[in-house]
Amino acid sequence: MTTSLTLSLLLLAPVLTAQQPATPPQSNQDSGRIAGKVTHQLSGQPIRRANVTVQSMPGRSGAGQTGSLGSLSMPPSFTASTEDGGQFSFENLPAGRYFLRVERTGFVPTGFGARPGSGNMGGPITLTPGQRLEDLSIKMLPQAVIAGKVVDEEGEPVLGVQIMALRQGRYRTRGGRAMPMGSHSSNDLGEFRVANLAPGRYTLSASARRGPFGPRGRASARSEAPEEQLVTTYYPGVTDMASAAPIEVTAGQEVNGILIQLRKARVYRVSGRLSGLGEAATRSFVNLYPKGRLPMGFMGGGMAQILPDGSFEIQGVQPGSYHLHVYRGGNGRQAMAARVPVEVAGANVEGLVIPVGNPLSLTGIVRMEGSEESQNIQGHIGFRPSEGMPMNMPSTAIKADGTFVLESVPRDKMHLQVMGLPEGLYVRSARMGSQNILDKGLDLTLVESAPPLEIFLSAKSGTVSGAVLNDKEVVPGSMITLIPEPIRADRPDLFKTANSDEQGAFSFKGVAPGEYKLYAWDEMIFDAFFDPEFMKAFAGSGKRVKIQENGHERVELTLVKEESAGAQ
């Protein structure tokens, strides 16, 4: 089942996006202050020269909510460095909600209220006009390190192997996925050192593939026989991740002497020709994505540039079921143009002929339910494929008159995404001609042109609020998920996520009427909550709510327990 990886990764955007620090506005009576101290979690000693960043949250409801991305531009951030006593302060801050993150060489980066290494960005801090928050306490764990050497089957060191430390999360089930927490490339002696690791259990992967998308290929004269190549290998020397030996580290520990021996396996080539690209061929490429849920951080199973005659060849492909994505170049960007299934099993796949039609241009209008007039509704319109990775998909802003034009739409089966709506609104229905596309999706594979798209919004949404408490103590920085019952992966607009604030509180607005379950997690689970198989293990941990039109429900949550996942 396809999941929405792109949306989940956007939850981390405020803390992963590099920005130049903005200058706080001039002081006035409404200016606020955030101040505190950063200390060593184990020794209690102050940490000097730590980099502290406060990132303001977008004012709309899209902040931190899957399917409601809010503004696509990043809000301003401010930075400071801790003093000798570990103190930091931010003056003249406007009222609003902020995320606070701390980084220091030799320590695990952390957000306010987040458990180090959890992947959560922490809880938002609410600053009212003129408020002075003076005593925030941030504790940092010293980093763990895993170091060693990577060799080939003959014991020779291998240069340029990408080593990735995949953290085995607390919620380990068949549907869960390890999170990449650090990486390093081996030097000419085969040595590697993966730093900045939080305490926990890790699986080490080693990949000798070149390029960020895996092996690159061009058509050339070669033997027609399948080849053997070094393939992604897991410590100590296995090609199946499930058979890997985990490495457990504690805070501040450096584990040395890890030896990974790369393995060879039979690999194959996927080649063919694309028709219909024209002059865009040399600016286009193809990428293979395995079917099903992908490991976090996975960028592709193989990639190749398109030659001027439209031909391509992807090398080093292991057996499996894939989607071949075609990305057309032009207008300064590359957008997905086609997607076809590919099976690789015991032989090279050759002679593929893939017609690539011209992309579609979709027009439409967004209205409030029961009104024929536009109301200057802000937001963005986009689509995601019904299968495969939602990479390089088109999106566009809603104009002031409610209309929109969506260019470079692939001829594929897709689902609608309406993002960044004003607070309190939700998508009530959407149709193209006589077809209801909100639940059933949209099939553009064979159409010459598409009728206008009509999207109707409703203000009769519900609100869900509450707090996360463990033993009557508030839990800031936990990840709260609101999940429709039954789980509807084809309706990403019904899923929402948020982070509990400094009081352990959370709130979801713009919730469509229906039945849901709420969960509180103490580590980021990314998009795993789209998967019914993953969520089965936690069925007893969620709080069920039923939302009526204009209704409000308040719930009290406790953290999902690690042992709820059962045996892996």
C-alpha positions as CSV (number, residue, x, y, z in Angstrom):
1,M,0.0,0.0,0.0
2,T,1.3,3.4,-0.9
3,T,1.9,5.9,1.8
4,S,2.5,9.6,1.8
5,L,6.2,9.9,2.7
6,T,6.6,13.4,1.4
7,L,3.9,14.8,3.7
8,S,5.5,13.1,6.7
9,L,8.9,14.5,6.0
10,L,7.4,18.0,5.8
11,L,6.6,17.7,9.5
12,L,10.4,18.1,10.0
13,A,10.8,21.0,7.6
14,P,11.0,23.7,10.3
15,V,14.0,22.1,11.9
16,L,15.7,20.6,8.8
17,T,15.7,23.6,6.5
18,A,18.8,25.7,6.7
19,Q,18.0,29.4,6.9
20,Q,19.7,32.6,7.6
21,P,18.6,33.9,11.0
22,A,16.1,36.7,10.8
23,T,16.5,39.8,12.8
24,P,13.9,40.2,15.6
25,P,11.7,43.3,15.3
26,Q,12.3,46.4,17.4
27,S,11.1,46.3,21.0
28,N,7.6,47.4,21.8
29,Q,5.1,46.8,24.6
30,D,3.9,43.6,22.9
31,S,7.4,42.1,22.5
32,G,8.1,38.9,24.3
33,R,11.1,37.0,25.6
34,I,12.2,33.4,25.6
35,A,15.2,32.5,27.8
36,G,16.6,29.4,29.5
37,K,19.5,27.2,30.1
38,V,21.2,24.3,28.3
39,T,22.8,21.6,30.4
40,H,24.4,18.2,30.1
41,Q,21.7,15.6,30.8
42,L,24.0,13.2,32.6
43,S,26.3,15.6,34.6
44,G,24.0,18.6,34.9
45,Q,26.9,20.9,33.9
46,P,26.1,23.9,31.7
47,I,26.9,23.6,28.0
48,R,28.5,26.7,26.4
49,R,28.4,27.6,22.7
50,A,25.4,25.5,21.9
51,N,23.4,26.8,18.9
52,V,19.8,27.6,19.9
53,T,17.2,28.3,17.2
54,V,13.6,29.4,17.7
55,Q,11.5,28.8,14.6
56,S,8.1,30.6,14.3
57,M,5.2,28.5,13.2
58,P,2.9,29.5,10.4
59,G,-0.2,31.1,11.7
60,R,-2.6,28.8,9.7
61,S,-3.8,25.4,10.8
62,G,-1.5,23.6,8.4
63,A,1.5,23.8,10.8
64,G,2.5,20.3,11.7
65,Q,-0.6,18.6,10.2
66,T,-0.4,15.9,7.6
67,G,-2.5,16.9,4.6
68,S,-2.6,20.5,5.6
69,L,0.8,21.9,4.9
70,G,0.1,25.5,5.5
71,S,2.4,28.0,3.8
72,L,4.9,26.5,1.5
73,S,7.5,29.1,2.4
74,M,9.4,28.8,5.7
75,P,8.6,31.2,8.5
76,P,11.4,33.3,10.1
77,S,13.8,31.8,12.6
78,F,16.1,33.4,15.2
79,T,19.4,32.0,16.5
80,A,21.5,32.5,19.6
81,S,24.6,30.9,21.3
82,T,24.7,29.8,24.9
83,E,27.0,31.6,27.3
84,D,29.5,30.1,29.7
85,G,26.7,29.2,32.1
86,G,24.6,27.7,29.4
87,Q,22.2,30.6,29.3
88,F,20.4,31.8,26.2
89,S,17.8,34.5,25.5
90,F,15.7,35.8,22.6
91,E,14.5,39.4,23.0
92,N,11.8,41.4,21.2
93,L,9.9,38.3,19.9
94,P,6.4,38.9,18.5
95,A,3.6,36.9,20.0
96,G,3.1,33.5,18.4
97,R,4.0,29.9,18.5
98,Y,7.6,28.7,18.2
99,F,9.7,25.5,18.0
100,L,13.0,25.6,19.9
101,R,15.9,23.4,18.8
102,V,19.4,23.1,20.2
103,E,22.6,21.7,18.5
104,R,26.1,21.3,19.7
105,T,29.1,19.3,18.4
106,G,29.4,16.2,20.4
107,F,25.8,16.1,21.5
108,V,22.5,14.7,20.1
109,P,20.4,17.6,18.6
110,T,17.2,18.0,20.4
111,G,14.0,20.1,20.5
112,F,12.3,21.5,23.5
113,G,10.2,18.8,25.1
114,A,11.4,16.0,22.8
115,R,13.2,12.9,23.9
116,P,16.7,13.0,22.3
117,G,16.9,10.8,19.2
118,S,13.1,10.5,19.0
119,G,12.9,12.3,15.7
120,N,10.2,14.6,17.2
121,M,10.9,18.3,16.7
122,G,9.6,19.0,20.2
123,G,6.5,20.8,21.5
124,P,5.5,24.3,20.3
125,I,6.0,27.2,22.8
126,T,3.2,29.7,22.9
127,L,4.2,33.3,23.5
128,T,1.5,35.8,24.2
129,P,1.9,39.6,23.7
130,G,4.5,40.9,26.2
131,Q,5.1,37.5,27.8
132,R,8.5,36.7,29.3
133,L,9.3,33.0,29.5
134,E,12.5,33.0,31.6
135,D,13.3,29.5,32.8
136,L,13.2,27.0,29.9
137,S,15.4,24.0,30.7
138,I,17.0,22.1,27.8
139,K,19.0,19.0,28.5
140,M,21.4,17.5,25.9
141,L,22.7,13.9,25.7
142,P,26.3,13.3,24.6
143,Q,26.5,11.7,21.2
144,A,27.2,8.0,20.7
145,V,29.5,6.9,17.8
146,I,29.8,3.8,15.8
147,A,33.1,3.3,13.9
148,G,34.7,0.6,11.9
149,K,35.7,-0.6,8.5
150,V,34.1,-1.9,5.3
151,V,35.8,-4.4,3.1
152,D,34.9,-6.4,0.0
153,E,34.6,-10.2,-0.2
154,E,38.4,-10.6,-0.4
155,G,38.9,-8.4,2.7
156,E,40.2,-5.4,0.8
157,P,39.0,-1.9,2.0
158,V,36.4,-0.2,-0.1
159,L,36.4,3.6,-0.7
160,G,33.3,5.7,-0.9
161,V,30.8,3.2,0.6
162,Q,27.8,5.0,2.2
163,I,27.3,3.8,5.7
164,M,23.9,4.5,7.3
165,A,22.9,4.0,10.9
166,L,19.2,3.0,11.0
167,R,17.6,3.4,14.4
168,Q,15.2,0.7,15.4
169,G,12.3,2.6,16.9
170,R,10.5,1.8,20.1
171,Y,7.4,0.8,18.2
172,R,8.8,-2.2,16.4
173,T,6.2,-4.1,14.4
174,R,6.1,-5.7,10.9
175,G,4.8,-2.4,9.6
176,G,7.4,-0.2,11.3
177,R,10.5,1.2,9.7
178,A,13.9,2.1,10.9
179,M,14.8,5.8,10.9
180,P,18.2,6.9,9.3
181,M,19.9,8.8,12.1
182,G,23.4,9.3,10.7
183,S,25.7,8.4,7.8
184,H,29.3,8.5,6.7
185,S,31.3,7.6,3.6
186,S,34.3,5.2,4.0
187,N,37.8,6.6,3.3
188,D,40.6,5.0,1.3
189,L,41.3,2.7,4.2
190,G,37.6,1.6,4.3
191,E,37.2,3.4,7.6
192,F,34.0,5.0,8.7
193,R,32.7,6.9,11.7
194,V,29.0,7.6,12.2
195,A,28.5,10.3,14.9
196,N,25.6,12.3,16.5
197,L,23.7,9.1,17.5
198,A,21.2,9.0,20.3
199,P,21.1,5.9,22.6
200,G,19.4,3.0,21.1
201,R,19.6,0.0,18.8
202,Y,21.0,0.5,15.3
203,T,21.2,-1.5,12.1
204,L,24.2,-0.5,9.9
205,S,23.7,-0.6,6.1
206,A,26.6,-0.2,3.6
207,S,25.9,0.7,0.0
208,A,28.6,1.0,-2.7
209,R,26.2,2.5,-5.2
210,R,27.2,5.8,-6.8
211,G,25.1,8.9,-6.8
212,P,22.2,9.9,-4.5
213,F,19.6,7.9,-6.5
214,G,21.6,4.6,-6.8
215,P,23.3,3.3,-9.9
216,R,23.3,5.4,-13.0
217,G,23.5,3.8,-16.4
218,R,23.9,4.6,-20.1
219,A,23.4,2.2,-23.0
220,S,26.7,0.7,-24.1
221,A,28.1,-2.4,-25.6
222,R,28.3,-5.2,-23.0
223,S,27.7,-8.8,-22.3
224,E,24.1,-9.8,-22.3
225,A,24.6,-12.1,-19.3
226,P,23.5,-10.9,-15.9
227,E,26.3,-9.6,-13.7
228,E,27.3,-9.8,-10.1
229,Q,27.9,-6.6,-8.2
230,L,28.5,-5.5,-4.6
231,V,25.0,-4.8,-3.2
232,T,23.7,-3.1,-0.1
233,T,24.9,-5.1,2.8
234,Y,23.9,-5.0,6.5
235,Y,26.3,-5.6,9.4
236,P,28.0,-8.0,9.8
237,G,27.6,-9.1,6.2
238,V,24.1,-10.0,5.1
239,T,21.9,-8.7,2.3
240,D,18.6,-9.2,4.2
241,M,17.9,-6.4,6.7
242,A,15.9,-8.8,8.9
243,S,19.0,-10.9,9.4
244,A,21.2,-8.0,10.4
245,A,22.9,-7.9,13.8
246,P,21.8,-4.8,15.8
247,I,24.3,-2.6,17.6
248,E,23.2,-1.1,20.9
249,V,24.8,2.1,22.1
250,T,24.4,4.2,25.3
251,A,24.8,8.0,25.7
252,G,28.4,9.1,25.1
253,Q,29.5,5.6,24.1
254,E,31.9,5.0,21.1
255,V,31.7,1.5,19.6
256,N,34.7,0.7,17.5
257,G,36.0,-2.2,15.5
258,I,32.8,-2.8,13.5
259,L,33.6,-4.8,10.4
260,I,31.2,-4.9,7.5
261,Q,32.0,-7.3,4.6
262,L,30.2,-6.3,1.4
263,R,28.4,-9.1,-0.5
264,K,27.9,-9.6,-4.2
265,A,24.6,-10.7,-5.7
266,R,23.2,-11.2,-9.1
267,V,21.9,-7.9,-10.6
268,Y,20.2,-7.1,-13.8
269,R,19.6,-4.2,-16.2
270,V,16.3,-2.5,-17.1
271,S,16.4,-0.7,-20.5
272,G,14.1,0.6,-23.1
273,R,13.0,3.7,-25.0
274,L,10.6,6.5,-24.2
275,S,8.6,8.1,-27.0
276,G,7.0,11.5,-27.0
277,L,9.6,13.4,-25.0
278,G,11.0,15.3,-28.0
279,E,13.6,18.0,-27.0
280,A,12.9,17.4,-23.3
281,A,14.6,13.9,-23.5
282,T,18.1,15.1,-22.5
283,R,16.6,16.9,-19.5
284,S,14.6,13.9,-18.3
285,F,15.4,10.8,-16.3
286,V,13.8,7.5,-15.1
287,N,13.9,6.1,-11.6
288,L,12.9,2.7,-10.1
289,Y,11.0,2.5,-6.8
290,P,10.2,-0.8,-5.2
291,K,6.5,-1.4,-4.7
292,G,5.2,-1.3,-1.2
293,R,6.3,0.7,1.8
294,L,9.9,1.9,1.5
295,P,12.6,2.3,4.1
296,M,12.9,5.8,5.5
297,G,15.6,7.7,3.6
298,F,15.2,5.5,0.5
299,M,15.7,7.5,-2.6
300,G,15.4,5.0,-5.4
301,G,16.3,1.5,-6.7
302,G,18.1,2.8,-9.7
303,M,18.2,5.8,-11.9
304,A,19.3,6.7,-15.5
305,Q,19.4,9.8,-17.6
306,I,17.6,9.7,-20.9
307,L,19.7,9.8,-24.0
308,P,18.8,12.1,-26.9
309,D,17.2,9.2,-28.8
310,G,14.9,8.5,-25.8
311,S,16.8,5.4,-24.7
312,F,17.7,4.6,-21.1
313,E,19.4,1.8,-19.2
314,I,19.4,1.3,-15.4
315,Q,22.2,-1.0,-14.1
316,G,22.6,-3.0,-11.0
317,V,18.9,-3.8,-10.3
318,Q,18.2,-6.5,-7.8
319,P,15.2,-8.9,-8.3
320,G,11.9,-7.4,-7.2
321,S,8.7,-5.6,-8.1
322,Y,9.1,-2.0,-9.1
323,H,7.4,1.1,-10.4
324,L,9.4,2.9,-13.2
325,H,8.9,6.7,-12.9
326,V,9.6,9.0,-15.8
327,Y,10.5,12.6,-15.0
328,R,10.2,15.1,-17.8
329,G,12.6,18.1,-17.8
330,G,11.6,21.6,-18.7
331,N,10.7,25.0,-17.3
332,G,13.4,24.8,-14.7
333,R,12.0,21.7,-13.0
334,Q,11.4,18.0,-13.6
335,A,7.9,16.7,-13.1
336,M,6.7,13.1,-13.1
337,A,5.3,12.3,-16.6
338,A,4.6,8.5,-16.5
339,R,4.7,5.5,-14.3
340,V,4.7,1.8,-15.3
341,P,5.1,-1.4,-13.4
342,V,8.3,-3.5,-13.9
343,E,9.1,-7.0,-12.7
344,V,12.8,-8.1,-12.4
345,A,13.1,-11.8,-11.9
346,G,16.2,-13.8,-13.1
347,A,16.8,-11.9,-16.4
348,N,17.5,-8.5,-17.8
349,V,14.4,-6.5,-18.7
350,E,15.0,-5.1,-22.1
351,G,13.0,-3.5,-25.0
352,L,10.6,-1.6,-22.9
353,V,8.7,0.9,-25.0
354,I,7.0,3.6,-22.9
355,P,4.9,6.3,-24.6
356,V,5.0,9.6,-22.7
357,G,2.1,11.8,-23.7
358,N,2.1,15.6,-23.2
359,P,1.2,16.5,-19.6
360,L,-2.2,17.8,-18.9
361,S,-3.3,21.3,-17.7
362,L,-6.1,21.2,-15.2
363,T,-8.3,24.2,-14.3
364,G,-10.7,24.5,-11.5
365,I,-12.3,26.5,-8.8
366,V,-12.6,26.3,-5.0
367,R,-15.9,27.4,-3.4
368,M,-17.5,27.4,0.0
369,E,-20.4,24.9,0.2
370,G,-23.7,26.5,-0.8
371,S,-22.1,29.5,-2.4
372,E,-21.4,30.3,-6.0
373,E,-19.1,33.2,-5.2
374,S,-15.4,33.1,-4.4
375,Q,-14.3,34.2,-1.0
376,N,-10.5,34.7,-1.4
377,I,-9.7,31.3,0.0
378,Q,-6.0,30.7,0.6
379,G,-4.4,27.3,0.0
380,H,-2.7,25.0,-2.6
381,I,-4.0,22.3,-4.9
382,G,-2.0,19.2,-5.8
383,F,-2.2,15.5,-6.5
384,R,-0.3,12.4,-5.5
385,P,-0.1,9.1,-7.4
386,S,-2.4,6.3,-6.2
387,E,0.8,4.1,-6.2
388,G,4.5,4.7,-6.0
389,M,6.4,7.6,-4.6
390,P,4.8,11.1,-4.5
391,M,7.9,12.8,-5.9
392,N,7.9,15.9,-8.1
393,M,4.2,16.1,-8.2
394,P,2.6,19.4,-9.4
395,S,0.9,21.9,-7.0
396,T,-0.4,25.4,-7.4
397,A,-1.8,28.2,-5.3
398,I,-5.5,29.1,-5.2
399,K,-6.0,32.5,-6.8
400,A,-8.0,35.3,-5.1
401,D,-11.1,34.6,-7.2
402,G,-11.0,30.9,-6.2
403,T,-9.7,29.6,-9.5
404,F,-6.5,27.7,-10.1
405,V,-4.5,26.3,-13.0
406,L,-2.4,23.1,-12.4
407,E,0.3,22.6,-15.1
408,S,2.4,19.5,-15.9
409,V,-0.2,17.0,-14.5
410,P,0.9,13.4,-15.3
411,R,-1.4,11.0,-17.1
412,D,-1.8,8.7,-14.1
413,K,-4.2,7.5,-11.4
414,M,-4.1,10.1,-8.6
415,H,-5.7,11.5,-5.5
416,L,-6.5,15.1,-4.8
417,Q,-4.6,17.0,-2.1
418,V,-5.8,20.4,-0.8
419,M,-3.2,22.0,1.4
420,G,-2.9,25.0,3.7
421,L,-6.5,25.9,4.0
422,P,-7.6,28.6,6.5
423,E,-8.3,27.4,10.0
424,G,-11.6,25.6,10.4
425,L,-12.2,24.6,6.8
426,Y,-12.2,21.1,5.3
427,V,-12.8,19.7,1.9
428,R,-16.5,18.5,1.8
429,S,-16.5,17.3,-1.8
430,A,-14.7,17.4,-5.1
431,R,-15.8,16.5,-8.6
432,M,-14.7,16.6,-12.2
433,G,-17.7,16.6,-14.4
434,S,-20.1,14.1,-12.9
435,Q,-17.3,12.1,-11.2
436,N,-16.7,12.3,-7.5
437,I,-12.9,12.3,-7.1
438,L,-12.5,12.9,-3.4
439,D,-13.0,9.3,-2.4
440,K,-12.5,7.4,-5.7
441,G,-9.5,9.3,-7.0
442,L,-8.9,10.5,-10.6
443,D,-7.9,8.4,-13.6
444,L,-6.1,10.5,-16.3
445,T,-4.3,7.7,-18.1
446,L,-6.4,7.8,-21.2
447,V,-8.0,11.2,-21.3
448,E,-7.2,13.8,-24.0
449,S,-8.3,16.7,-21.8
450,A,-10.0,17.0,-18.5
451,P,-13.1,19.0,-17.6
452,P,-12.7,21.7,-14.9
453,L,-12.4,20.5,-11.3
454,E,-14.8,21.8,-8.7
455,I,-13.8,21.7,-5.0
456,F,-16.3,22.6,-2.3
457,L,-15.2,23.5,1.3
458,S,-17.2,23.6,4.5
459,A,-16.8,25.6,7.6
460,K,-18.9,23.1,9.6
461,S,-15.8,21.3,10.8
462,G,-15.1,19.9,14.2
463,T,-12.4,20.5,16.8
464,V,-10.4,18.0,18.8
465,S,-8.3,19.2,21.7
466,G,-6.8,17.7,24.8
467,A,-3.5,17.0,26.7
468,V,-1.0,14.3,27.0
469,L,-0.5,13.2,30.7
470,N,1.6,10.4,32.2
471,D,1.1,9.9,35.9
472,K,-0.6,13.4,36.1
473,E,2.5,15.0,34.6
474,V,2.3,16.9,31.3
475,V,4.2,15.5,28.3
476,P,5.4,18.2,25.9
477,G,6.9,17.3,22.5
478,S,5.0,14.1,21.9
479,M,3.6,13.4,18.4
480,I,-0.2,13.3,18.3
481,T,-1.9,11.5,15.4
482,L,-5.6,11.9,14.4
483,I,-6.4,8.8,12.2
484,P,-9.8,8.1,10.5
485,E,-11.6,4.9,11.5
486,P,-11.3,2.8,9.4
487,I,-7.9,3.9,8.2
488,R,-8.2,5.6,4.8
489,A,-4.8,5.8,3.1
490,D,-6.6,7.2,0.0
491,R,-7.8,10.2,2.0
492,P,-4.7,11.9,3.3
493,D,-6.7,15.0,4.1
494,L,-8.4,13.1,7.0
495,F,-5.1,12.4,8.8
496,K,-3.6,15.1,11.0
497,T,-0.6,15.3,13.2
498,A,0.5,17.8,15.8
499,N,3.0,18.1,18.7
500,S,2.0,18.7,22.3
501,D,3.1,22.1,23.6
502,E,4.8,23.0,26.8
503,Q,1.7,22.3,28.8
504,G,1.2,18.9,27.1
505,A,-1.8,20.4,25.1
506,F,-2.7,19.9,21.5
507,S,-5.6,20.9,19.2
508,F,-6.9,19.9,15.8
509,K,-9.2,22.3,13.9
510,G,-10.8,21.8,10.6
511,V,-11.6,18.2,11.3
512,A,-14.1,16.6,8.9
513,P,-17.1,15.0,10.6
514,G,-16.6,11.3,11.2
515,E,-15.0,8.7,13.5
516,Y,-11.3,8.9,14.4
517,K,-8.7,7.5,16.8
518,L,-6.1,9.6,18.6
519,Y,-2.6,8.4,19.6
520,A,0.3,10.1,21.5
521,W,3.8,8.8,20.5
522,D,7.1,9.8,22.2
523,E,9.0,9.4,18.9
524,M,8.4,10.3,15.3
525,I,6.7,7.4,13.4
526,F,6.6,9.3,10.1
527,D,4.0,7.9,7.8
528,A,3.6,4.5,9.4
529,F,0.2,5.5,10.8
530,F,-1.2,5.2,7.2
531,D,-0.6,1.5,7.3
532,P,-3.4,-0.6,8.9
533,E,-0.9,-3.5,9.5
534,F,1.3,-1.2,11.6
535,M,-1.6,0.2,13.5
536,K,-3.1,-3.1,14.4
537,A,-0.6,-3.6,17.2
538,F,-1.7,-0.4,18.9
539,A,-5.5,-0.7,18.5
540,G,-5.9,-0.7,22.3
541,S,-3.8,2.4,22.8
542,G,-5.9,4.9,20.9
543,K,-8.8,7.0,22.1
544,R,-11.9,6.9,19.9
545,V,-13.7,10.1,19.1
546,K,-16.7,10.9,16.9
547,I,-16.8,14.4,15.4
548,Q,-20.1,16.0,14.5
549,E,-20.6,19.1,12.4
550,N,-19.4,22.1,14.4
551,G,-18.7,19.7,17.2
552,H,-15.9,19.8,19.8
553,E,-14.3,16.8,21.6
554,R,-11.8,16.9,24.4
555,V,-9.6,13.9,25.2
556,E,-6.8,13.0,27.6
557,L,-4.1,10.8,26.2
558,T,-1.2,8.8,27.6
559,L,1.8,7.9,25.6
560,V,1.7,4.7,23.5
561,K,3.8,2.2,25.4
562,E,6.8,0.5,23.7
563,E,5.6,-2.9,24.7
564,S,2.3,-2.3,22.9
565,A,4.1,-3.3,19.7
566,G,4.6,-6.8,20.9
567,A,7.2,-9.0,19.4
568,Q,8.9,-7.9,16.2
